[in-house]
Structure formats: structure tokens, C-alpha cells
């Protein structure tokens, strides 16, 4: 209840450290199906997608982990598919002139892309 709500709100913080810790905690909560349902109901996918597109690689890895867990629900999987756009493509194969991501981030992005059927 309250914990998931508070953590979900923290994803929108302008402070990078708050977002980092919020997504790390949310990733842990996503491991339990009962929390996964509650998290999905809070509409956090757009905030997680924004963190995937952000500059911090570890935050992006954790956000992808959350999205992967949430994608186990078919209705949430479609929402993630619609919102993620080409962000995963840009991580896996960065466009010319864009910096290359670390292997761990690329691997997680590829796994999510496969899970989504993109």
C-alpha cells in the first residue's frame, strides 16, 4: 500500500539520487507478484521508461528490471510496448554519434526487447 505509493511517487523526483534509490527499491518489490500488481496499478511505466532513457546506466538497468517484471501481466506488457518506443534499439545499437552503453545495460535492454516481442 503506502510503501509502493511512496516509492512510485519518488520516481518522479528531480533529484537523481532519489530516483536511483526509488527504482532500486521498486525493482526489489517487483520480484513479488502481489507487489507487481499493485505497482502496475500505480501507472509507473511511463516514469520507468523515462529512467531507461536517462543518463544513469545503473538506474536504467534497474528500470528495465522493473519493466521486465511488470511485463509478465499482458495488459501491462502492451502499455510498456507502446511507451518504450525505440529506446531499447538506441541502447542495443546506438545511432552514430551516440555513446555506446555498457554491456550489462545492453543485455538487459535486449532481454526486455525480446520479452516485448519488439
Steps between C-alpha positions, in 0.01 A plus 500: 500500500674806635855385421423430135317834471790693656763326289293549185475875571876516563567387142398849389757675718726757335783379726695224327588323825133476603406353161793257520398364839129501417548288189739265684239445773220468246700233317519299821127543561428385142644159583186414699182450293275669757712816484527475122122533466490799731792668324335450161183665633697813593583569135876518549592370156539846343736606780701179467525549122628855563770355730597246231559796267697693766872544547565273800575147384434324832166676535415393143595137579273506806217664304528231231489236776176651631349522153595138429327383819193714431482367143394162641148648503374507137312829537808670648724342236301681228528833684877457533524402131314817402698732729855370452516596131847459355682560830614137521630508143709806587650319799572176314631665182565868565455730201815648352638769727323368812723350768505122537335357811654248738450132422275438805258771390503377141434143614204604720359715221522207258324271750216749545478552125469124449240475779294776338531341156649815345 
